[in-house]
Amino acid sequence: MSRYLEEAAALLRRAAEINEQKNGSMPFNRMAGQERIAREFATLGAIDKGLLPAEIVQDVLRALTDRQTA
């Protein structure tokens, strides 16, 4: 994993800790934070494997579709 991905993962781990501290007694908020952080980890994992994350693919497809209809 590149240094940038390692740093991003470290920031996500810190965000996860803060989410647990801040929202520990509020299950819905805690779960929403966990889901968001999990998506970001999945994005990092995809990038690490040389794959385009789903959100980027969606953006590319949207841009291509918009260009064809213009």
C-alpha positions in Angstrom: 0.0 0.0 0.0 1.3 3.4 -0.9 2.2 6.0 1.8 -0.8 8.1 0.8 -3.2 5.1 1.2 -1.6 4.2 4.5 -2.1 7.8 5.7 -5.7 7.8 4.5 -6.4 4.5 6.3 -4.8 5.9 9.5 -7.2 8.9 9.3 -10.1 6.6 8.7 -9.2 4.6 11.8 -9.0 7.8 13.8 -12.4 8.9 12.4 -13.8 5.5 13.5 -12.5 6.0 17.0 -14.0 9.4 17.2 -17.3 8.1 15.8 -17.5 5.5 18.5 -16.7 8.0 21.2 -19.1 10.6 19.9 -22.0 8.4 19.0 -21.5 5.4 21.3 -24.9 5.9 23.0 -26.7 6.8 19.7 -26.9 3.5 17.7 -28.4 5.1 14.5 -25.7 7.8 14.4 -23.0 5.3 15.2 -24.2 3.0 12.5 -24.3 5.8 9.9 -20.7 6.7 10.8 -19.6 3.1 10.6 -21.2 2.6 7.2 -19.6 5.8 5.8 -16.2 4.8 7.1 -16.6 1.2 5.8 -17.3 2.7 2.3 -14.2 4.7 2.5 -12.1 1.7 3.5 -13.6 -0.2 0.6 -12.6 2.6 -1.7 -9.0 2.5 -0.4 -9.0 -1.3 -0.8 -10.1 -1.0 -4.4 -7.5 1.6 -5.2 -4.8 -0.6 -3.5 -5.8 -3.5 -5.8 -5.6 -1.2 -8.9 -9.4 -1.1 -9.3 -11.6 1.9 -9.9 -13.9 2.5 -6.9 -17.6 2.2 -7.7 -18.2 5.9 -7.1 -15.5 6.9 -9.6 -17.0 4.5 -12.2 -20.4 6.0 -11.7 -19.0 9.5 -12.2 -17.2 8.4 -15.4 -20.3 6.7 -16.8 -22.4 9.7 -15.9 -20.0 12.0 -17.7 -20.0 9.8 -20.8 -23.8 9.6 -20.8 -24.1 13.4 -20.4 -21.6 13.9 -23.3 -23.5 11.6 -25.6 -26.9 13.3 -24.9 -25.4 16.8 -25.4 
